[in-house]
Amino acid sequence: MNEKRLPILKIEGNVPESPDLLEGSNLAPVLLTAEGTDRAIALDSVTLLRDPFTELDDHNFSSDHHTRVALFALHAQLQPGETQSAITAEGQDLGNNIFPLTVESVRTVPGFDWLTQVVVRLPDVAQGGGGSQDIKVRIRLRGQSSNQAVITIVPSP
C-alpha cells in the first residue's frame, strides 16, 4: 500500500490547553499547514490520507460520492449554541475563481481541546478545468477569515 505521511507538525507560540481560554475571544481562525509551507494539514475524511484528493470517490460514505476533506484549525471552537453553520469555507482556484465549500462537520479533536476539525465537501474540479490543480482554502468564523492553505484536487479516474 502506498501510504502518504504528513510532515511533522510544528506549532509555535503558546498553544492553549483548553478551548475555555478562547471562548469569547475574537481571534481569527488559523488553518494548520505543514511546517515551512502553505500546504494544508488536511486528510480525506474516510481514508485519512493526505492530498492529492480526487473530487469523486466510490470508497466513501456519501451518496453523492464527493470526497470530504478534514481541515484542522486553531481558534475555531464553536461557542455554546453555535452550530456548524457558524463556520463557512471557500476555495480559490488558479484562475482566482472563488467558490463555496460546504461545511459538513465541525468538532473538537478528541484529546486536543484547542484543535478543531472542519470537514468540507470538495467541489467539482471542472470549475477550474482540466487536470490536477491546487486550491487555496479558507474558513470564516464570526466575521474573521483564516489564512489560505493549499490542497491539491485531481479529477476522478
N, C-alpha and C positions, 0 to 999 in steps of 0.2 A: 504494500500500500504506500502511495506517495503522500506522506503527511506533510503539511505545511506547519512550520513552527514560528511563533511570534518572537521577535527580538525581545530581549529583556526590557521590561518597562521600568523606567526610572522616573519617579515623581519627586520633583524638587520642591523645597519650601515646606511650610507647615501644612500637614495633612490632618484634618480634623478626625478625631476618634469617634465622633458621634454626629448624626445629622442634626441633633438639637443645637449644635453650635452654629449651624447655618440657618436655622429656622428664623424667618423674618428678615433675613439678610437680603441685600439687593445685589449680590454678586452675580455676574454673568456666568452662564454655564460654560464649561470648558470640555470640548471633546478631547479624549486622550489620543495621543499619537505616538508612534514608535520613536524612540529617542533619536533626536537629531534630524527628524524628517517631518513632513506634513502628512504622512500616511496614517490613516485612522487605525486605531486598535478596534478592529471590527471582525466579527465572526458570523458565519452562516448560523442561523438560529437553530438548525436541526443537526447539521454535521459538525458544527463547532470548528470548521476550517476557515482560514482567512482567505482574502481575495487572491485571484480574481473570482468574482461571483458571476454565475450565469443568471440571466434575467428570469428564466423559467427552469424548473427542475421537477421531475416526476417523483423525486425522493424527498418530499416534504409533506407537511400535514394540512396543506391548504387545498381547497377545491379549485382555485384559480391557477395553481402551480407556480405562482410568482415566488421568487426567493425572498426570504425575510432575513434581514441583517441586524445583528445586535451591535449597537454602538455603545461606548462607555464614556460616561461624563462625570465631571465634578460639578458641584453647585447646582445640581438638577433634581434635588429631592422635592417631591410633591408635599405641599403643606396639607394639614388636615382639611378635608372637604374638597380638595382638588382631585380631579380625575386625569387620566392620560391625555384628555383633550387640552390640558393646560400647556402641553408641550407640542410644538409644531416642528416640522422638519422640511427642508428643501434641498434640492440638488441643483448643481450648476454644471453644464457640460462645457466642452472645449469651445463651443460656439457662443458661450456666455448666455445660453438659454437657461432660464430658471424655471423649475417645475417642483410642485409639491411632492413630498414623500409622505405616505400615510403612516402615522404613528399608531402601532397596534398594541404596544405594551410598554409600560414604564414601571420599573420596580427597582428596589434597592437590592444590590448584590449581597446574598447571604454571607455573613462573616465580614463584610466590608461596608459598614453603615454609611460611609462617606462616598460610596461609589454607586452610581445609578446606571442601569442598563436600559437603553431605549431601543426597542425593536421597530424597524421600519420596513415597509414593503417596497421592493425595488420596482422602478418603473420599466416600461418597455425601452430597450436600448434604441429602438428605431427612432426615438425622438431626436437623437444626435446622429443617426445614420451609421451604417457600416459596422466594422469590427470592434475590437477591444477599445474601450475608452475610459479615461479617468473622469470621475465625477467628484466634484467638491461638495461635501455635505455640511450642513449647518443645522443646529436646533435653536429654537427660541423658547424662552420661558419667562412669563411675567414681563414682557416687553424688552427683555435682554437677549441679545444674539450671542451665540457661541462663536468660537473660531471656526474656520473652514478646515475640514480634514478630507483627505483624498481616499477614495476607494476605486477599484477597477471593476468594471462590468463588461462581460463578454456576451455576445449573442448565444442563445441556446443552440446546441447542435441540431 
